[in-house]
Structures are given as structure tokens and as C-alpha cells.
Amino acid sequence: MTDAIESILRPFARVPGELTVRFEDAATRSSAALDGPRLTRDIQVDGRYLGRLVAEGPAVRERTISAALEAIAIGIERLVQAGGIDAGALSA
């Protein structure tokens, strides 16, 4: 994961037990270890799958979390398209 993605996801580290958000690159197999609620959002740019955002925990039931995950994903895709995040670094 790049420093840019890490910094984008850092605010979610402040809600342990309620919500965990992470990026899984294209080479990572999804780890569905938790039995609790889970949301995922694929990151794709120009038809290329780069990875996915994964949100887990009780808070994913809130509509605002779904909206936030979508907004983060769109932001990451736009940053990759603009060259602000290296696509190769995401899917390495």
C-alpha cells in the first residue's frame, strides 16, 4: 500500500471495534475472517482492477459509512488517473 492510501485511510484507525477499513491490492486474496458486517468496493481505473477497499465492523450498517467508502474509492481512482498515485504501486 502506498503512503497516499495509508494517509487517506488513517482516520478510520480511530474507531477500533466499530470499523476497520483497509486496502487489499490485486494480488491479495480477500480475507473474510470476520463474521460481522462487511462492505467492499473494487478500485478500477481504465478497466484495470487495482484492488479493493474493505470495511468491516458494526458501523458498516450506517449509510454514511457506505457513502464514505464510495467517496474514498472514487478519490483513489481519480488520483490514479491524474498520476497522483502510481497504479503499479497499488497492484504490486
Steps between C-alpha positions, in 0.01 A plus 500: 500500500627844419550780750220690326248219555621454856446868578153496340395203718672620820189675646321164511765364737339712772189281533629161618232241562245696299661529159811379323582623149789365297623475143564157349710509185420292193738223609342464844235238551202637686511411867146453623606403851234701679146375528371855540377749243730582211503736200741486209562735209722405207752755376518502119663744265465475122359149539797383707426350842744646754356366824213562739406696807361285779300637792407268787322541830163602642526853361472380138124477555487880500425658163763765557772235510390362164505852356842570652644177357366591155643853525841368603500250214409768246773724641762226470393422143521868406843535663626201301357644178666836570835337578491592870515135600706248304269219383795262497562565869138410581495169319854392582 
